[in-house]
């Protein structure tokens, strides 16, 4: 288990017999460009259909904040977040959408999905 993954906590799904969607948005996500070292800012949207477990929000906040000093590309961080969250809560479905602020005149949106 990676150090980042250890930050995440889960709790039992209160309604595991029902499909319902949970959406979390983190509008203050920050990581670093691995080429320039400059900060990249994004809104991270996490949508999932829980199975047996849900993601605890305070731990999700600490997990996302742990990327602030990491040099990582948009595509990599989006997929890493999806991999970690899917591993910890094993949802029926999950989508992570990372909408990065405009940099150099170009805006970027990266979307990754997990389906069980």
C-alpha positions in Angstrom: 0.0 0.0 0.0 1.4 3.4 -1.0 1.8 6.3 1.5 -0.9 8.2 -0.3 -3.3 5.2 -0.2 -2.8 5.0 3.5 -4.4 8.5 3.9 -7.8 7.2 2.6 -10.5 5.9 4.9 -13.7 4.2 4.1 -17.0 3.5 5.9 -19.8 1.0 5.3 -22.3 1.9 2.6 -25.6 2.7 4.4 -27.6 1.4 1.5 -25.6 -1.3 -0.3 -28.6 -2.9 -1.9 -29.3 0.3 -4.0 -27.5 1.9 -6.8 -27.0 5.6 -6.1 -24.4 8.1 -7.2 -22.0 10.0 -4.9 -20.4 13.1 -6.3 -17.5 14.9 -4.7 -15.9 18.1 -6.1 -12.6 19.5 -5.0 -12.1 22.9 -6.6 -8.7 23.6 -5.1 -6.6 20.7 -6.3 -2.9 21.5 -6.9 0.0 19.6 -8.2 3.2 20.6 -10.0 4.2 20.5 -13.6 7.1 18.0 -13.8 8.7 20.0 -16.6 8.5 23.6 -15.2 7.9 23.0 -11.5 5.0 25.5 -11.7 1.8 24.8 -9.9 -1.2 23.3 -11.8 -4.6 24.0 -10.5 -7.7 21.9 -11.1 -11.2 21.0 -10.0 -11.3 17.2 -9.4 -14.8 15.6 -9.7 -15.2 12.1 -8.3 -18.4 10.3 -9.2 -19.1 6.8 -8.0 -21.7 4.1 -7.3 -20.6 2.6 -4.0 -20.8 -1.1 -3.4 -19.9 -2.1 0.2 -18.0 1.0 1.1 -18.0 4.8 0.8 -15.0 7.2 0.9 -14.7 9.3 4.0 -14.4 13.0 3.1 -11.8 14.3 5.5 -9.4 11.5 4.4 -10.2 12.3 0.7 -9.3 16.0 1.4 -5.9 15.0 2.9 -5.3 12.5 0.1 -5.9 15.1 -2.6 -3.8 17.7 -0.8 -0.9 15.2 -0.7 -0.3 16.0 -4.4 0.6 19.6 -3.8 4.3 19.1 -4.1 4.3 16.2 -6.6 5.6 16.8 -10.1 3.1 14.8 -12.1 1.4 15.1 -15.5 -2.4 15.8 -15.8 -3.0 12.3 -17.3 -1.0 10.5 -14.7 -2.5 12.2 -11.6 -6.1 11.7 -12.9 -5.5 8.0 -13.4 -3.6 7.6 -10.2 -6.5 9.1 -8.2 -8.9 6.8 -9.9 -6.7 3.7 -9.3 -6.3 4.6 -5.6 -9.9 5.4 -4.9 -11.2 2.3 -6.8 -8.7 0.1 -4.9 -9.7 1.4 -1.5 -13.5 1.4 -1.9 -14.1 -1.1 -4.7 -17.1 0.7 -6.2 -19.5 -0.6 -8.8 -18.5 2.4 -11.0 -16.3 5.4 -10.7 -15.3 8.3 -12.9 -12.7 10.9 -12.0 -12.7 14.1 -14.1 -9.9 16.6 -13.7 -10.5 20.0 -15.2 -7.2 21.9 -15.1 -7.0 25.7 -15.3 -5.8 27.2 -18.5 -2.1 27.3 -18.9 -0.3 28.6 -22.0 -3.7 29.4 -23.6 -4.9 25.8 -23.4 -7.4 24.3 -21.0 -7.3 20.5 -20.3 -9.8 18.1 -19.0 -8.8 14.5 -18.3 -11.5 11.9 -17.5 -10.9 8.3 -16.4 -13.4 5.6 -15.6 -13.5 2.3 -13.7 -16.2 -0.3 -14.2 -16.4 -3.5 -12.3 
